[in-house]
Every structure is written in structure tokens, then in C-alpha cells.
């Protein structure tokens, strides 16, 4: 019982001792995370168990250093493949239903024949299937399962559905994602492979002298010395600093995983070039809150309204994201893949752009695919076409716009 889990952690180079593992087993036997927890965690009996409870208990007992949290998350996910309900339904989806035996791939013509559902119909149908389904299904067009054309499940094909229990995106067309998701903060110490990003960002710089008198004013020193009959008269002035204020909002997780290296370079360059830089994370679209640390994104939230009130309108607002999502995530209340947001994302984007008149959106997706993504077109309209690719030319054009 859980011996394989212990060896999975050790193979992931986690410093987990036998004593710590025995402490975890004792906690399970005592029912710390629920009645009969020790038996419920058997992989064959995982049906209906709140896997999050065991996740936090095992991380608390087995991991003693925060730097190992990422390793633990990857090892935990590879062993349990757990799912978490984000919609407010009454029961968990059994892991057995989501066991992958096949992965369906259809031709464009076959995909075109599959009928899409509207938002309301999709959510109502999922609730109905959830109530009616009693066993695992595979390769079908109706039930929650795998490898079929149903809009509910994993490793199948449907032009618009709810992805459940799949480890990563395949077709980028899911309306909602039902899964345990962990994001990683962008590294602001990333060394740049090129100075081009820094050079482009410098177009936004606006220097002003501030602080203590620490810099020699050579011209005034020469002038004063000459006027003082040749006796040296040193003049000092405050150092010149970049006075531009930047509010950087970055999309993280999901399809943005493909662009981590380039966004880290941009983030690193921004922290170097701008003294007054504030940053926050969001996922896919901005809603009523954002966060600064992805490990604590549910416990340390920053309300978007507070962010709008905190910073003056002289801040330059820069969004960084691929704008690749279901259009429902932007236009529909409850459209977020992580929770049921009361207001549509478009409302929050409009509030932000109204509060900060100097704004732009930087998109790491190749510009050639923008016309094929409906959500990108929607974001472009909301941004008044102020969307630029994450290229040298795109950054230069964005910085030029923000300086006007």
C-alpha cells in the first residue's frame, strides 16, 4: 500500500526518508484526511476520494524544503493522475473512467461532422451525464470517457467540449478543463540569449534625476572652477534613473507552457530595464483576481479592483499572453476553466484598459496563426488592435505606442 508512491518520490530525487513515510502512513491510519483514508488511497479504490486532501497531507509530511515542491508535484501527478472538480457538481469522477487505452485522431472532414454544443447546453448535458453514468466508457460519442467524440473526457476529438483528466492540451479547443493544475512562476533571473529584447524595451525609458547627489556634473564643475579663478569647485547631481512605471500582467499555465523560455527572457529584461515594475499572473483571461506566486495562487489573491485602485493611470499596462482559449472564457460569466467567475473576462479587460490608457498586448504565438484563433480575434478587438508579436519588431512597435 503506497510503497510504489514512496519509490516514485525517491526516483524523482526527493530526499524522502522511511521515517517520514511511516509518519504519513500513521496519519492516514488515524483518519487525518477522512474516514478510512488508508484504504481509500489504494489506486484501485480511489473512486470518490478527495485527492487534494491527501496531496497536502503527504507534501506536509514528506517535503521539508519549498525548493522541492515542484519535484513533488510532478512525482505526485505522475503516480496518481488525480482529477479535481472545478465545476460545482455533487460527486467526483472515478479515475477508472479516465484510463487511457486509445487516443482518437480524426481527419478535418470527420471533425467537421461533429456537432458543437452551446455553453448552456454543454453544461446541462454534463450534469445529466454525470447523474446517469454508472461505468467507464471508451470510444463513444455520448458518455464521459476516453478516445471518443463525446464532448466530455480525454484523448478524443470534439471541436468544443470539457477536457477531463488529460495531462495536456491536444487540440486547444476545450471550453473548460477539469483537472488538478499547477503553474510555475516565471524566472526573473533568466539570462538572456540575446540583448535584442533589452534594446527594444529601452525605447520606453524616460530618464529623470532623483535621489541623493551621487553623480559628478562635469559641465557644471568645469564652469564653476573657471569662475572660481581655477580653484576646483566640484558639483554633484542626483543620478539619472528610468522613471517609467510598468504594470506587467502575464498569462501562465496551459498553452503558455510552450512559451516559457521566451516569456522568462522578456520578464528578466523588464526587471532589468524598469525600476518601477509591478507584475501579476493570470490564466488565459483576467477575472476578478490575480496573483504573484503560482504555488499560492488560491491562498494569496489580489483582487483586480484593488490593483486598479492601487496604481495611477501613468503606469504603462502590458499584457503578455497567447490569447489562446475558448471564446467563452472571455465572453461568458462562468467561462473560466478554473472556477465560476461571476463576471465575464471582457468586463475586467475593459476596466483595466480604461484605468490605464497606455496599454498593449504582447503575444508569443506566431503572428501567422492569429487569424485561425477566434479568441485572439476577440482579444484584439478588446485591445483596440493593440496586440503585437513577441519579436524584436513587435516589441519596438509596442514600446513606440506606449511612449506616445
PLY file of the C-alpha trace (Angstrom):
ply
format ascii 1.0
element vertex 404
property float x
property float y
property float z
element edge 403
property int vertex1
property int vertex2
end_header
0.00 0.00 0.00
1.64 3.24 -1.23
5.08 1.58 -1.41
5.23 2.39 -5.13
4.35 6.01 -4.30
7.34 6.15 -1.93
9.68 4.75 -4.59
8.25 7.20 -7.16
9.23 10.09 -4.90
12.70 8.66 -4.35
13.21 8.15 -8.09
12.30 11.82 -8.56
15.37 12.68 -6.43
13.29 13.78 -3.44
15.02 13.35 -0.05
12.18 11.33 1.49
13.14 9.11 4.45
11.47 5.94 5.68
10.64 7.68 8.97
8.75 10.44 7.15
6.91 7.85 5.06
5.88 5.97 8.21
4.60 9.24 9.65
2.41 9.66 6.58
1.03 6.13 6.91
0.28 6.72 10.59
-1.60 9.92 9.74
-3.67 8.00 7.19
-4.46 5.27 9.70
-5.60 7.90 12.18
-8.01 9.28 9.56
-6.38 12.72 9.31
-7.75 13.32 5.82
-11.02 11.45 6.09
-12.57 8.19 7.22
-10.75 5.04 6.12
-8.26 7.18 4.24
-5.62 4.49 4.20
-7.78 2.09 2.19
-9.36 4.77 0.04
-5.97 5.72 -1.35
-5.39 2.35 -2.93
-5.22 3.11 -6.66
-7.93 0.54 -7.38
-10.23 2.11 -4.79
-9.53 5.80 -5.49
-13.09 6.38 -6.69
-14.74 9.29 -4.93
-11.71 10.29 -2.84
-10.73 13.96 -2.45
-7.18 13.62 -3.72
-6.33 17.20 -2.73
-6.58 16.26 0.96
-4.01 13.53 0.56
-1.81 15.80 -1.59
-1.48 18.44 1.13
-1.01 15.86 3.88
1.71 13.98 2.00
3.50 17.16 0.98
3.47 18.39 4.60
4.90 15.16 6.00
7.35 14.28 3.22
8.71 17.58 1.86
10.77 19.71 4.21
12.06 22.34 1.78
9.96 24.53 -0.54
12.54 24.17 -3.32
11.40 20.55 -3.71
7.71 21.38 -4.19
7.96 21.27 -7.98
9.62 17.85 -7.94
6.96 16.59 -5.56
4.12 17.93 -7.72
5.48 16.19 -10.81
6.03 12.90 -9.00
2.61 13.05 -7.33
0.88 13.79 -10.62
2.69 11.00 -12.48
1.68 8.46 -9.83
-1.92 9.34 -9.02
-3.10 11.16 -12.17
-5.76 12.73 -9.96
-8.60 14.95 -11.09
-10.28 17.80 -9.27
-13.78 19.12 -9.82
-13.79 22.79 -10.70
-17.45 22.97 -11.53
-19.78 22.72 -8.55
-21.10 19.18 -9.04
-22.04 16.68 -6.37
-19.56 13.84 -6.88
-16.07 13.05 -8.12
-15.28 11.43 -11.47
-13.79 7.95 -10.89
-10.22 7.63 -12.10
-11.12 4.37 -13.82
-13.32 6.25 -16.28
-10.29 8.21 -17.47
-7.82 5.36 -18.02
-6.21 5.90 -21.41
-6.34 2.92 -23.76
-6.51 4.78 -27.06
-6.15 8.29 -28.42
-8.54 9.24 -31.19
-7.34 11.18 -34.21
-9.79 12.26 -36.87
-9.36 13.94 -40.24
-10.52 17.59 -40.65
-13.53 16.32 -42.64
-14.52 13.90 -39.86
-14.13 16.56 -37.21
-16.35 18.96 -39.16
-19.21 16.46 -38.94
-19.18 16.51 -35.12
-21.84 18.87 -33.81
-20.86 21.64 -31.37
-22.94 22.44 -28.30
-23.63 25.92 -26.96
-22.43 26.88 -23.46
-25.71 26.26 -21.61
-26.41 23.00 -23.42
-22.86 21.78 -22.77
-23.02 22.40 -19.01
-26.51 20.95 -18.62
-25.61 17.87 -20.63
-22.51 17.27 -18.48
-24.62 17.37 -15.31
-27.09 14.94 -16.86
-24.34 12.52 -17.96
-22.79 12.79 -14.52
-26.05 11.69 -12.90
-26.77 8.88 -15.36
-23.36 7.30 -15.97
-22.50 4.24 -13.88
-19.40 2.77 -15.55
-16.36 3.52 -17.68
-16.81 4.22 -21.42
-14.30 4.39 -24.24
-14.56 5.43 -27.86
-18.16 6.64 -27.73
-19.97 9.85 -28.61
-22.13 10.35 -25.50
-20.64 9.42 -22.13
-17.74 10.76 -20.08
-14.77 8.70 -21.25
-11.69 8.48 -23.42
-10.83 8.19 -27.09
-14.23 9.13 -28.49
-16.12 12.07 -29.96
-18.03 12.90 -26.78
-17.53 16.50 -25.56
-16.68 15.15 -22.09
-13.46 13.25 -21.41
-9.90 12.84 -22.62
-7.77 11.81 -25.61
-10.66 12.04 -28.07
-11.79 14.57 -30.66
-14.51 17.17 -30.27
-14.47 20.73 -31.61
-15.79 22.14 -28.31
-16.03 20.32 -25.01
-14.85 19.87 -21.41
-11.45 18.22 -21.08
-11.39 15.85 -18.09
-8.29 14.13 -16.71
-5.99 14.69 -19.69
-2.41 15.60 -18.86
-2.03 18.29 -21.53
-3.82 20.07 -24.34
-4.01 18.36 -27.74
-6.35 20.45 -29.91
-6.64 23.67 -27.84
-10.42 23.73 -28.16
-11.64 22.84 -24.64
-14.23 25.15 -23.10
-13.34 24.05 -19.56
-10.57 21.92 -18.06
-11.40 19.59 -15.17
-8.04 18.69 -13.67
-5.52 19.35 -10.93
-3.32 22.11 -12.34
-0.04 23.52 -11.05
1.70 26.50 -12.62
5.29 27.63 -12.23
6.43 31.21 -11.64
8.41 32.79 -14.47
12.10 33.06 -13.62
13.15 36.72 -13.50
16.86 35.80 -13.23
16.91 34.05 -16.60
19.99 35.02 -18.59
19.13 36.37 -22.00
20.48 34.63 -25.05
20.34 37.97 -26.89
20.30 41.64 -25.97
17.60 42.38 -28.53
14.75 42.33 -26.02
16.56 44.78 -23.74
17.31 47.07 -26.65
13.66 47.06 -27.71
12.41 47.77 -24.17
14.74 50.75 -23.86
12.54 52.65 -26.26
10.13 53.01 -23.33
12.69 54.54 -20.99
12.20 58.06 -19.66
15.07 59.33 -17.51
14.79 61.74 -14.60
17.26 62.77 -11.89
16.23 61.56 -8.45
17.76 60.57 -5.12
20.90 61.88 -3.38
23.66 63.84 -5.10
25.93 60.98 -6.10
26.98 61.71 -9.68
29.57 64.19 -10.90
28.18 67.02 -13.02
31.21 67.52 -15.25
29.95 70.55 -17.22
28.88 72.45 -14.10
32.15 71.54 -12.33
34.24 72.98 -15.22
32.08 76.10 -15.34
32.25 76.67 -11.57
36.02 76.00 -11.40
36.70 78.53 -14.17
34.51 81.11 -12.43
36.41 80.44 -9.18
39.79 81.55 -10.57
40.90 77.97 -11.23
40.18 76.59 -7.77
38.43 73.25 -8.07
34.70 73.54 -7.38
33.10 70.09 -7.67
29.39 69.96 -8.46
27.28 66.85 -7.89
23.81 65.96 -9.13
21.39 63.08 -8.44
21.77 60.03 -10.64
19.53 59.62 -13.65
17.01 56.78 -13.34
14.43 55.38 -15.68
11.23 56.96 -14.40
8.78 54.86 -16.44
6.23 52.84 -14.45
5.14 49.49 -15.86
2.31 47.16 -14.79
3.05 43.74 -16.30
0.24 41.14 -16.37
1.39 37.67 -17.53
-0.62 34.65 -18.61
0.75 31.43 -17.11
-0.01 27.72 -17.45
-1.84 25.72 -20.12
-0.85 26.65 -23.65
1.60 29.25 -22.28
3.89 26.37 -21.24
5.07 26.30 -24.85
6.41 29.86 -24.49
8.01 29.75 -21.02
11.60 30.34 -22.19
10.75 33.42 -24.29
8.47 34.95 -21.66
11.14 34.42 -19.00
13.58 36.34 -21.18
11.08 39.17 -21.52
10.36 39.14 -17.78
14.07 39.17 -16.92
14.77 42.04 -19.31
11.82 44.02 -17.94
13.07 43.75 -14.36
16.46 44.99 -15.52
15.23 47.91 -17.58
12.36 49.26 -15.45
12.92 50.44 -11.89
9.20 50.83 -11.29
7.87 47.43 -12.37
4.85 45.69 -10.84
3.77 42.26 -12.07
0.89 39.82 -11.58
-0.14 36.47 -13.06
-3.43 35.36 -14.57
-4.53 32.28 -16.50
-5.91 32.72 -20.04
-8.01 35.82 -19.25
-8.08 38.33 -16.40
-11.01 37.96 -13.99
-11.74 39.32 -10.52
-8.36 38.41 -9.00
-4.71 37.82 -9.93
-1.69 36.51 -8.03
2.09 36.90 -7.64
3.07 33.36 -6.60
1.69 30.41 -8.53
2.12 27.93 -5.68
-0.12 30.12 -3.51
-2.47 31.41 -6.18
-5.58 30.24 -4.30
-4.50 31.49 -0.86
-2.81 34.79 -1.82
-5.18 36.51 -4.21
-5.02 40.15 -5.27
-8.44 41.50 -6.26
-8.29 43.11 -9.68
-10.30 46.09 -8.44
-7.66 46.71 -5.74
-4.92 46.59 -8.37
-6.78 49.14 -10.47
-7.16 51.45 -7.46
-3.59 50.97 -6.23
-1.71 52.16 -9.31
-2.04 55.53 -11.01
-3.02 55.90 -14.63
0.56 56.91 -15.51
1.52 53.21 -15.35
2.04 51.56 -18.74
-0.10 48.41 -18.85
1.43 45.43 -20.70
-0.38 42.10 -21.07
1.71 39.05 -22.03
-0.27 36.03 -23.20
-1.04 33.85 -26.19
-4.79 34.72 -26.05
-5.49 31.10 -26.99
-8.56 29.79 -25.21
-12.24 29.14 -25.67
-14.08 32.39 -26.55
-16.44 31.53 -23.66
-13.56 32.25 -21.27
-13.61 35.86 -22.44
-17.28 36.49 -23.12
-19.25 34.22 -20.77
-19.78 34.54 -16.98
-18.58 31.23 -15.53
-16.36 30.71 -18.57
-13.10 30.38 -16.63
-11.58 26.89 -16.80
-10.74 27.07 -13.08
-13.80 28.48 -11.32
-17.21 30.01 -11.92
-16.40 33.69 -12.42
-19.40 35.96 -11.83
-18.40 38.50 -14.49
-17.08 37.80 -17.98
-13.40 38.36 -18.68
-14.20 41.08 -21.20
-15.60 43.22 -18.38
-12.32 43.08 -16.48
-10.19 43.71 -19.56
-12.24 46.80 -20.35
-11.90 48.07 -16.78
-8.14 47.68 -16.92
-7.69 49.38 -20.29
-9.92 52.25 -19.15
-7.92 52.68 -15.93
-4.56 52.61 -17.75
-4.90 54.42 -21.10
-1.37 53.42 -22.25
-1.69 49.66 -22.82
-0.56 46.92 -25.20
-0.79 43.13 -25.51
2.35 41.07 -26.33
1.54 37.69 -27.89
4.22 34.95 -28.06
2.16 32.94 -30.58
3.43 33.28 -34.19
1.52 36.05 -35.91
0.70 33.77 -38.82
-1.72 31.70 -36.72
-3.61 34.62 -35.17
-6.27 34.63 -37.90
-7.14 31.00 -37.12
-7.78 31.54 -33.40
-11.20 33.01 -32.63
-10.16 34.01 -29.12
-7.20 36.02 -30.45
-9.55 38.00 -32.70
-11.79 38.71 -29.70
-8.85 39.94 -27.59
-7.60 42.08 -30.47
-10.98 43.83 -30.65
-11.00 44.44 -26.89
-7.43 45.79 -27.10
-8.34 48.11 -29.99
-5.90 46.14 -32.19
-3.01 46.91 -29.81
-1.65 43.37 -30.00
1.96 42.79 -31.02
4.02 39.61 -31.54
6.86 38.74 -29.18
9.51 39.60 -31.77
12.08 42.38 -31.93
9.94 44.36 -34.36
6.76 43.67 -32.36
8.34 44.87 -29.12
9.69 48.00 -30.77
6.25 48.84 -32.15
4.61 48.22 -28.78
7.13 50.39 -26.93
6.73 53.13 -29.52
2.96 53.06 -28.97
3.34 53.28 -25.18
5.60 56.34 -25.40
3.08 58.41 -27.35
0 1
1 2
2 3
3 4
4 5
5 6
6 7
7 8
8 9
9 10
10 11
11 12
12 13
13 14
14 15
15 16
16 17
17 18
18 19
19 20
20 21
21 22
22 23
23 24
24 25
25 26
26 27
27 28
28 29
29 30
30 31
31 32
32 33
33 34
34 35
35 36
36 37
37 38
38 39
39 40
40 41
41 42
42 43
43 44
44 45
45 46
46 47
47 48
48 49
49 50
50 51
51 52
52 53
53 54
54 55
55 56
56 57
57 58
58 59
59 60
60 61
61 62
62 63
63 64
64 65
65 66
66 67
67 68
68 69
69 70
70 71
71 72
72 73
73 74
74 75
75 76
76 77
77 78
78 79
79 80
80 81
81 82
82 83
83 84
84 85
85 86
86 87
87 88
88 89
89 90
90 91
91 92
92 93
93 94
94 95
95 96
96 97
97 98
98 99
99 100
100 101
101 102
102 103
103 104
104 105
105 106
106 107
107 108
108 109
109 110
110 111
111 112
112 113
113 114
114 115
115 116
116 117
117 118
118 119
119 120
120 121
121 122
122 123
123 124
124 125
125 126
126 127
127 128
128 129
129 130
130 131
131 132
132 133
133 134
134 135
135 136
136 137
137 138
138 139
139 140
140 141
141 142
142 143
143 144
144 145
145 146
146 147
147 148
148 149
149 150
150 151
151 152
152 153
153 154
154 155
155 156
156 157
157 158
158 159
159 160
160 161
161 162
162 163
163 164
164 165
165 166
166 167
167 168
168 169
169 170
170 171
171 172
172 173
173 174
174 175
175 176
176 177
177 178
178 179
179 180
180 181
181 182
182 183
183 184
184 185
185 186
186 187
187 188
188 189
189 190
190 191
191 192
192 193
193 194
194 195
195 196
196 197
197 198
198 199
199 200
200 201
201 202
202 203
203 204
204 205
205 206
206 207
207 208
208 209
209 210
210 211
211 212
212 213
213 214
214 215
215 216
216 217
217 218
218 219
219 220
220 221
221 222
222 223
223 224
224 225
225 226
226 227
227 228
228 229
229 230
230 231
231 232
232 233
233 234
234 235
235 236
236 237
237 238
238 239
239 240
240 241
241 242
242 243
243 244
244 245
245 246
246 247
247 248
248 249
249 250
250 251
251 252
252 253
253 254
254 255
255 256
256 257
257 258
258 259
259 260
260 261
261 262
262 263
263 264
264 265
265 266
266 267
267 268
268 269
269 270
270 271
271 272
272 273
273 274
274 275
275 276
276 277
277 278
278 279
279 280
280 281
281 282
282 283
283 284
284 285
285 286
286 287
287 288
288 289
289 290
290 291
291 292
292 293
293 294
294 295
295 296
296 297
297 298
298 299
299 300
300 301
301 302
302 303
303 304
304 305
305 306
306 307
307 308
308 309
309 310
310 311
311 312
312 313
313 314
314 315
315 316
316 317
317 318
318 319
319 320
320 321
321 322
322 323
323 324
324 325
325 326
326 327
327 328
328 329
329 330
330 331
331 332
332 333
333 334
334 335
335 336
336 337
337 338
338 339
339 340
340 341
341 342
342 343
343 344
344 345
345 346
346 347
347 348
348 349
349 350
350 351
351 352
352 353
353 354
354 355
355 356
356 357
357 358
358 359
359 360
360 361
361 362
362 363
363 364
364 365
365 366
366 367
367 368
368 369
369 370
370 371
371 372
372 373
373 374
374 375
375 376
376 377
377 378
378 379
379 380
380 381
381 382
382 383
383 384
384 385
385 386
386 387
387 388
388 389
389 390
390 391
391 392
392 393
393 394
394 395
395 396
396 397
397 398
398 399
399 400
400 401
401 402
402 403
